Amino acid sequence: MTNKEVIRNFYQEFFNDHIVDSADKYVREDYIQHNPGVDQGREALKQAFAEKFIQHPTFHLNISMMIEEDDMVAVYLKNVDPQGNTRCRVVDIYRLQDGKLAEHWDVLQPCE
């Protein structure tokens, strides 16, 4: 699986289907998180989004573009409501290692 395919599958299963345990397939246990709102490690990511999905059961991300260079993938995406309206825009940047997400940075642009 290419790095882009890993990212695309991860977004579908984890963020859109809300299968939190799918992170075990796609994210390293020692995942480095540069977003100050989420703690370090795969388990912290799973916990943070399990709570988010309870609070926001219609949470959904649409990938608009991915750019890959070496072990890095940048993802431009939109968080959309059930009607398809953009709630915010995000750029996620990942470093992958051994076919799994190893490190994450992000930039958010709220629309509301």
C-alpha positions as CSV (number, residue, x, y, z in Angstrom):
1,M,0.0,0.0,0.0
2,T,1.4,3.5,-0.9
3,N,1.6,6.2,1.7
4,K,-1.4,8.0,0.1
5,E,-3.4,4.8,0.2
6,V,-2.6,4.4,3.9
7,I,-3.8,8.0,4.5
8,R,-7.0,7.6,2.4
9,N,-7.9,4.3,4.1
10,F,-7.2,5.7,7.6
11,Y,-9.4,8.8,6.9
12,Q,-12.3,6.7,5.7
13,E,-12.2,4.1,8.5
14,F,-11.1,6.3,11.4
15,F,-12.6,9.8,10.7
16,N,-15.6,9.0,8.5
17,D,-16.7,5.5,9.6
18,H,-15.7,6.4,13.2
19,I,-14.0,3.0,13.7
20,V,-11.6,4.2,16.4
21,D,-9.8,0.9,16.7
22,S,-8.8,1.1,13.0
23,A,-6.0,3.4,14.3
24,D,-4.3,0.2,15.4
25,K,-3.8,-0.7,11.7
26,Y,-2.6,2.7,10.5
27,V,-0.9,4.6,13.4
28,R,2.3,3.7,15.2
29,E,2.0,3.2,19.0
30,D,4.6,5.9,19.6
31,Y,2.8,8.4,17.3
32,I,4.2,11.9,17.7
33,Q,1.4,14.6,17.8
34,H,2.2,18.2,17.2
35,N,-1.4,19.4,17.8
36,P,-1.4,20.7,21.4
37,G,-5.1,19.6,21.8
38,V,-4.3,15.9,21.5
39,D,-1.8,14.0,23.7
40,Q,1.1,11.8,22.4
41,G,0.7,8.3,21.2
42,R,-1.9,6.2,19.3
43,E,-4.0,5.5,22.4
44,A,-4.4,9.3,23.1
45,L,-5.5,9.8,19.5
46,K,-8.1,7.1,19.8
47,Q,-9.4,8.5,23.1
48,A,-9.6,12.1,21.8
49,F,-11.6,11.1,18.7
50,A,-13.8,8.6,20.5
51,E,-15.0,11.5,22.6
52,K,-15.3,13.8,19.6
53,F,-17.4,11.3,17.7
54,I,-19.8,11.0,20.6
55,Q,-20.1,14.8,20.8
56,H,-20.3,15.1,17.0
57,P,-21.8,11.9,15.5
58,T,-22.0,13.4,12.0
59,F,-18.3,14.3,11.9
60,H,-17.0,13.8,8.4
61,L,-13.8,14.8,6.4
62,N,-13.6,15.1,2.6
63,I,-10.1,14.9,1.2
64,S,-9.6,17.4,-1.5
65,M,-5.9,16.9,-2.3
66,M,-2.9,14.9,-1.2
67,I,0.7,15.7,-1.9
68,E,3.4,13.1,-1.2
69,E,7.2,13.5,-1.0
70,D,9.4,10.8,0.4
71,D,7.9,9.7,3.7
72,M,5.7,12.8,4.1
73,V,2.1,13.3,3.0
74,A,0.2,16.6,3.1
75,V,-3.6,16.3,3.1
76,Y,-5.9,19.2,2.3
77,L,-9.4,18.4,3.5
78,K,-12.7,19.9,4.6
79,N,-14.8,19.0,7.6
80,V,-18.4,19.0,6.2
81,D,-21.8,18.8,7.8
82,P,-24.4,16.2,6.6
83,Q,-25.6,18.7,3.9
84,G,-22.1,19.0,2.5
85,N,-21.5,22.5,3.8
86,T,-17.9,23.2,4.8
87,R,-17.4,23.7,8.6
88,C,-13.6,24.2,8.5
89,R,-10.6,23.5,6.2
90,V,-7.6,21.6,7.4
91,V,-4.1,20.8,6.2
92,D,-2.7,17.7,7.9
93,I,0.9,16.7,7.4
94,Y,2.1,13.2,8.2
95,R,5.4,11.5,8.4
96,L,5.0,7.8,7.7
97,Q,7.3,5.0,8.9
98,D,7.0,1.4,8.0
99,G,3.6,2.0,6.4
100,K,2.1,3.7,9.5
101,L,1.5,7.2,10.6
102,A,4.4,8.2,12.8
103,E,4.1,12.0,13.2
104,H,1.4,14.6,12.6
105,W,1.2,18.4,12.2
106,D,-1.9,20.4,11.3
107,V,-3.3,23.8,10.4
108,L,-7.0,24.7,10.7
109,Q,-9.0,27.4,9.1
110,P,-12.5,27.6,10.7
111,C,-15.4,28.6,8.4
112,E,-17.9,29.4,11.1
